[in-house]
Amino acid sequence: MKGQAISTSTPDRASVGRRRFLTYLLAAPTLTVATRLAAPPATAAAATAPDPAPAPAPAPAVGALPGLPGVPDVVDLGDALILAGLPTAHLLVLEVTAAGRVVLHLPRAEVGQGLTTAVAMLVAEELDARLEDVDVPLSDARPDLLFNQLTGGSNSVRSLYDPVRAVAAAARARLVTAAARRWDLPAGSLRTEDTAVLAPDGRRAGFGSLAVAAAAVTVPAVPATPKPPGQQRLVGTPTGRIDARDIVTGRARYAGDLAVPGAVPTVVARPPTINGGVQSFDASAARGMPGVLAVVPLPGGGGVAVLAETFDQALKARDALQVSWRPGPLADLSDAGIRSRLRAANLPFLVPPLLTLHVDAEFDFAFVSHAPMEVLTAVADVRPDRAELWFSSQSPIVAQQAVAAELGLPQDAVTVHVVRGGGSFGRRLFFDAALEAAQVSRAAGRPVKLMWTRNDDMRHGRMRPAGHHRIRATHALGQVLTYEHRVATVRTDFRHGLGEALTAAGFAVQAGGLSLSQGFFLLTEKNPYQLGVTTQLLAEVPLDMPTGSWRSVYSGTVRVADEIMMDEIARTLGQDPVAFRRARLGSASARAVLDTVAAEGRWGRPMPAGHAQGVGFHEEHRSCAAYLVEIDATDPAQPRVTRAVIAADVGRAVNPRGLEAQLTGALIDGISVILQAGNHIDRGAVREGSFADFRYARQQHSPPVVEVHLMPPSGPPGGAGELGVPAASAAVANAYARATGRSPRSFPITF
Amino acid sequence: MPSHTFVLNGRPVTVDAPDDMPLLWVLRDKLGVTGPKYGCGVGVCRACTSHLDGAEFQPCTVAVKDCAGRRVTTIEGLADGEVLHPVQEAWLECDVAQCGFCQPGQIMTAVALLRRTPAPTDADIDQIQNICRCGTYPRIREAIKRAAAAGPAGR
């Protein structure tokens, strides 16, 4: 980030929809504009009140008892994270270079979700720049951003939509003003097109040629207001990824591909059990092997690192280490024992089963590894007085703090470069490999490129925690009177800065006896149906094992169990599952996506024996989605989803093509976690070791026919990265149940 | 240390490496060719998929000595300069990639499939074992069909 001093310019007061942003020049040789919030909102309610996000609507349907609005109706996790990030100065910085590049420094991670493309589109739209002239590099960790460099909660487009447009519009106003001065023409007579300013007489000045002059424009002569949505030409248009060519040619660089001078391949010998440790080790054989440069025990006692000239030599020397391992804390525990603990921890229902008709069900969900294709990899160069790291991170500021604390360095002596990531699904909220790389680099006195193996990732990586769900619905005269959902999970680790962010936003998430997890649960989990008196409670079982948020977090199990119950209640009441849902959905947009998949998917069409359709619906992040899938479960042990029809309303899709990709990826996640992919715990160790036994879906499990239908724009963008997982998972489970006549209770089904 | 000579992306290379070193690490750590990715090291995820004498293989499970005198093609060698291979073009047209990490392997697998089977059926495409953790399978299927429909030019 080059500019530091704020110029004397009068800030542009661009009112962008819900919030106002000040934009201002940074002192720099070419045009560099930053933005920050105009005035911090007094309270959470004040900030969210003008948000046109759907409020709980009055009950539209006969035959359904309204429930109380859930917390996420009023303020959800995304709102909380936006609030936490609002006060940050220098929120975003946009530069126009003399070479005509428009550069928006993005304080978020790109892990495949397509954020850099969406942001480039927003920038290109406001500046009337060609998309190919826009660069969106990932910012280094910027502690000045406090809580505004956390990628998660499907919150990036939601939080960036307004400020990116504000900063780009401010830059455009200055470029136009600079051209007007050069040509001595009224600024209002000029227009912008294809990364250039155009005069009525046909003269044309590329942004690059104006970059220096525009840096001196303190007061723009034209409004710096973003375009109204009706004038957007690029936003909302299906657009290919800006990094697609780099990817298909092999030029895209991930942490392991970086050629940092002197950084040597490093792997770590790890214990057979979760959180086990080194009792003693003998490295004499390993040290003598070809290519080996050093053997370094990890300071925490969790393993022994081997540095070598190549990864092959490091791996072979690692295997030659003689290590005596201390068993991990769960060495006596296996899946059955964990399941018993979860059942015992689950809280009781309030409504007794006496005198009422009721439907009860219990569900178990296994642990699920994140298993991103790129295993955790980090490059670290630690010197006595400073450190520099390169890795993909959703939480680089927290990582920087942790590395600084570990090394005993001031935070500003640690530089964290955020590299593109090969998938994440929540995994890169944590920075385990970076911390290890810093430790090993310091101990060995040289830069390292530390890589977890796939086996490390499966056996010691984080997982979606296993959970047990108990649900009771009471009903009379065809109406659901009460709906109770009790969830017990192994504790989810949220220690990646989330608690600090929520606290900063004014949420006392850890007050009143609530854990951080329960605060998260409260801000995210909402049953979208009117089911009378509804309660849902989380109980946690703390186990000493690595867990973490897995794409869609609690909704990935809570809402799936809900959606299976919806089918089962409908069946008990003799009602059609789609009609039953529809009558109990509160919002028109929710009913519209459900109607769309029912119509486009030809809900109810005749299917051969062993085949069936299933639906699932989910609403979160100010968005909603419905999935209809068809399954061939002729062989119940080898089900195949054959077709999927998806509908989503995200308010406004910046890039419909990217949104479709997210919704399709969520479908494959749903197929995987419901039918076949999970992790077993055997005596304190993860049984699975690679994609050979962690059976994430392959092409043969993916439906040959997938259709995605996006609802027309209706408001500001909602979140979408995680949106599809619960609905897709539920649709697969419900289709399987209908095809087989079974009631699946434990997931994945073939496990 | 033994010396090994093979043709890499059209050019002969000679590299000193132990006989049993998997080609993947020779490519990545000794030759700086990083298109083939490590995803498992045991030939299961297929993120490293490349071509040996024009046929699909996984460099993580093939020793460098077994490549001596043969033609190795990685994703970097698929395009003709700046002119992309038709399968790469199909990948762009279908906007297949998400995180992109598995895509070099997916593309090399698709090219090999189309060489063997110029008009693959859904069942043929289902045989592909490469993992894509982002779940881009539907667009991979679409891109393969598009490349097949475009004909054998360039393959």
Boltz contact constraints between the chains, C-beta under 6 A:
constraints:
  - contact:
      token1: [A, 111]
      token2: [B, 99]
      max_distance: 6.0
  - contact:
      token1: [A, 112]
      token2: [B, 98]
      max_distance: 6.0
  - contact:
      token1: [A, 112]
      token2: [B, 99]
      max_distance: 6.0
  - contact:
      token1: [A, 112]
      token2: [B, 134]
      max_distance: 6.0
  - contact:
      token1: [A, 240]
      token2: [B, 95]
      max_distance: 6.0
  - contact:
      token1: [A, 241]
      token2: [B, 95]
      max_distance: 6.0
  - contact:
      token1: [A, 244]
      token2: [B, 92]
      max_distance: 6.0
  - contact:
      token1: [A, 244]
      token2: [B, 97]
      max_distance: 6.0
  - contact:
      token1: [A, 247]
      token2: [B, 97]
      max_distance: 6.0
  - contact:
      token1: [A, 247]
      token2: [B, 100]
      max_distance: 6.0
  - contact:
      token1: [A, 247]
      token2: [B, 103]
      max_distance: 6.0
  - contact:
      token1: [A, 248]
      token2: [B, 88]
      max_distance: 6.0
  - contact:
      token1: [A, 248]
      token2: [B, 91]
      max_distance: 6.0
  - contact:
      token1: [A, 250]
      token2: [B, 35]
      max_distance: 6.0
  - contact:
      token1: [A, 250]
      token2: [B, 75]
      max_distance: 6.0
  - contact:
      token1: [A, 250]
      token2: [B, 76]
      max_distance: 6.0
  - contact:
      token1: [A, 250]
      token2: [B, 104]
      max_distance: 6.0
  - contact:
      token1: [A, 252]
      token2: [B, 100]
      max_distance: 6.0
  - contact:
      token1: [A, 257]
      token2: [B, 34]
      max_distance: 6.0
  - contact:
      token1: [A, 310]
      token2: [B, 25]
      max_distance: 6.0
  - contact:
      token1: [A, 310]
      token2: [B, 29]
      max_distance: 6.0
  - contact:
      token1: [A, 311]
      token2: [B, 25]
      max_distance: 6.0
  - contact:
      token1: [A, 311]
      token2: [B, 29]
      max_distance: 6.0
  - contact:
      token1: [A, 312]
      token2: [B, 21]
      max_distance: 6.0
  - contact:
      token1: [A, 312]
      token2: [B, 22]
      max_distance: 6.0
  - contact:
      token1: [A, 312]
      token2: [B, 25]
      max_distance: 6.0
  - contact:
      token1: [A, 372]
      token2: [B, 133]
      max_distance: 6.0
  - contact:
      token1: [A, 373]
      token2: [B, 39]
      max_distance: 6.0
  - contact:
      token1: [A, 373]
      token2: [B, 47]
      max_distance: 6.0
  - contact:
      token1: [A, 373]
      token2: [B, 101]
      max_distance: 6.0
  - contact:
      token1: [A, 373]
      token2: [B, 102]
      max_distance: 6.0
  - contact:
      token1: [A, 373]
      token2: [B, 133]
      max_distance: 6.0
  - contact:
      token1: [A, 374]
      token2: [B, 101]
      max_distance: 6.0
  - contact:
      token1: [A, 422]
      token2: [B, 99]
      max_distance: 6.0
  - contact:
      token1: [A, 422]
      token2: [B, 101]
      max_distance: 6.0
  - contact:
      token1: [A, 423]
      token2: [B, 99]
      max_distance: 6.0
  - contact:
      token1: [A, 423]
      token2: [B, 133]
      max_distance: 6.0
  - contact:
      token1: [A, 423]
      token2: [B, 134]
      max_distance: 6.0
  - contact:
      token1: [A, 454]
      token2: [B, 40]
      max_distance: 6.0
  - contact:
      token1: [A, 657]
      token2: [B, 95]
      max_distance: 6.0
  - contact:
      token1: [A, 661]
      token2: [B, 98]
      max_distance: 6.0
  - contact:
      token1: [A, 664]
      token2: [B, 138]
      max_distance: 6.0
  - contact:
      token1: [A, 665]
      token2: [B, 134]
      max_distance: 6.0
  - contact:
      token1: [A, 665]
      token2: [B, 135]
      max_distance: 6.0
  - contact:
      token1: [A, 668]
      token2: [B, 135]
      max_distance: 6.0
  - contact:
      token1: [A, 690]
      token2: [B, 40]
      max_distance: 6.0
  - contact:
      token1: [A, 690]
      token2: [B, 44]
      max_distance: 6.0
  - contact:
      token1: [A, 691]
      token2: [B, 40]
      max_distance: 6.0
  - contact:
      token1: [A, 691]
      token2: [B, 44]
      max_distance: 6.0
  - contact:
      token1: [A, 691]
      token2: [B, 45]
      max_distance: 6.0
  - contact:
      token1: [A, 691]
      token2: [B, 131]
      max_distance: 6.0
  - contact:
      token1: [A, 692]
      token2: [B, 44]
      max_distance: 6.0
  - contact:
      token1: [A, 698]
      token2: [B, 129]
      max_distance: 6.0
  - contact:
      token1: [A, 699]
      token2: [B, 126]
      max_distance: 6.0
  - contact:
      token1: [A, 699]
      token2: [B, 128]
      max_distance: 6.0
  - contact:
      token1: [A, 699]
      token2: [B, 137]
      max_distance: 6.0
  - contact:
      token1: [A, 700]
      token2: [B, 126]
      max_distance: 6.0
  - contact:
      token1: [A, 702]
      token2: [B, 137]
      max_distance: 6.0
  - contact:
      token1: [A, 704]
      token2: [B, 122]
      max_distance: 6.0
  - contact:
      token1: [A, 706]
      token2: [B, 138]
      max_distance: 6.0
